[in-house]
Amino acid sequence: MLKFKVGDTVKITAGKDKGREGKIEKLSPTSFTAIIPGINEYKKHIKGRDGQKGGIFSIPRSMPFSKIAIICPKCKKVTRIGFKFVGDEKVRFCRKCKKEISPK
């Protein structure tokens, strides 16, 4: 089970976008990275062909899990994630306020 899920609000802890916040749009569990719109954007030059218009486009690159930290939806603080079993389910919880983080 991953510590991050699609729709989680995260804060960037390192890199050129340090201190900014955003929501996770896509996860890549094999490479341990997440795509956050508006964060870690780079320019890409695309040549126009077959009716497509060329130009310079801004695309978001993925951020490694080590450079993002989750923001607890209950206490609104940057925190780490813990896991515990509730019945037969494994759930995530905030390490600061000890409240369960519900899946989106």
C-alpha positions as CSV (number, residue, x, y, z in Angstrom):
1,M,0.0,0.0,0.0
2,L,1.3,3.4,-1.0
3,K,1.5,6.4,1.4
4,F,0.1,8.7,-1.3
5,K,-3.1,8.4,-3.2
6,V,-4.6,10.3,-6.2
7,G,-6.3,13.5,-4.9
8,D,-4.1,13.9,-1.8
9,T,-3.0,17.5,-1.1
10,V,0.8,17.6,-0.8
11,K,3.5,20.2,-0.1
12,I,6.8,20.2,-2.0
13,T,9.8,19.9,0.4
14,A,12.7,20.2,-2.1
15,G,13.6,21.5,-5.5
16,K,12.7,24.6,-7.5
17,D,9.0,24.5,-6.3
18,K,9.8,24.1,-2.6
19,G,7.0,25.4,-0.4
20,R,4.2,25.1,-3.0
21,E,1.1,23.0,-2.6
22,G,-0.9,20.9,-5.0
23,K,-3.1,17.8,-5.5
24,I,-1.8,14.6,-6.8
25,E,-3.1,13.9,-10.3
26,K,-1.3,10.7,-11.2
27,L,0.9,8.2,-9.4
28,S,3.6,5.9,-10.7
29,P,4.2,3.2,-8.0
30,T,7.0,1.4,-9.9
31,S,9.2,4.5,-10.1
32,F,7.8,6.1,-6.8
33,T,6.9,9.3,-8.4
34,A,3.8,11.5,-8.6
35,I,2.5,14.1,-11.1
36,I,1.2,17.3,-9.6
37,P,-0.4,19.8,-12.0
38,G,1.4,23.2,-12.0
39,I,4.4,21.8,-10.1
40,N,7.8,20.9,-11.7
41,E,6.8,22.2,-15.1
42,Y,9.2,22.3,-17.9
43,K,9.1,23.7,-21.5
44,K,9.0,21.3,-24.5
45,H,9.5,22.4,-28.1
46,I,7.2,20.5,-30.4
47,K,7.4,20.6,-34.2
48,G,4.1,21.0,-36.1
49,R,3.1,18.2,-38.5
50,D,0.0,16.5,-39.9
51,G,-2.3,19.4,-39.0
52,Q,-1.0,19.8,-35.4
53,K,0.2,23.1,-34.4
54,G,3.8,23.4,-33.2
55,G,5.2,25.6,-30.4
56,I,6.6,25.6,-26.9
57,F,4.4,23.8,-24.5
58,S,4.6,23.5,-20.7
59,I,4.4,20.0,-19.4
60,P,4.5,18.8,-15.7
61,R,7.2,16.2,-14.9
62,S,6.9,13.7,-12.1
63,M,8.2,14.4,-8.6
64,P,9.8,11.7,-6.5
65,F,7.9,10.7,-3.3
66,S,11.0,11.8,-1.3
67,K,10.4,15.4,-2.3
68,I,6.8,15.6,-1.3
69,A,5.0,15.5,2.1
70,I,1.2,15.0,2.6
71,I,-0.9,17.6,4.3
72,C,-3.5,16.1,6.7
73,P,-7.0,17.1,5.7
74,K,-8.1,17.2,9.4
75,C,-5.4,19.2,11.1
76,K,-4.0,21.0,7.9
77,K,-0.4,20.3,8.9
78,V,2.4,18.7,6.9
79,T,2.8,15.2,8.4
80,R,4.0,11.7,7.9
81,I,1.6,8.8,7.3
82,G,1.1,5.8,9.5
83,F,-0.8,2.5,8.9
84,K,-3.0,0.6,11.1
85,F,-5.6,-2.2,10.8
86,V,-9.3,-1.4,11.4
87,G,-11.1,-4.7,11.3
88,D,-9.7,-6.4,8.1
89,E,-8.8,-3.1,6.4
90,K,-5.4,-1.4,6.4
91,V,-6.0,2.3,6.7
92,R,-3.7,5.4,6.7
93,F,-3.6,7.8,9.6
94,C,-2.0,11.2,10.4
95,R,1.0,10.8,12.8
96,K,0.3,14.3,14.3
97,C,-3.4,14.3,15.1
98,K,-3.9,10.4,15.0
99,K,-7.0,10.8,12.8
100,E,-7.8,8.4,10.0
101,I,-7.1,9.7,6.5
102,S,-10.0,8.5,4.4
103,P,-9.4,7.4,0.8
104,K,-10.6,9.8,-1.9
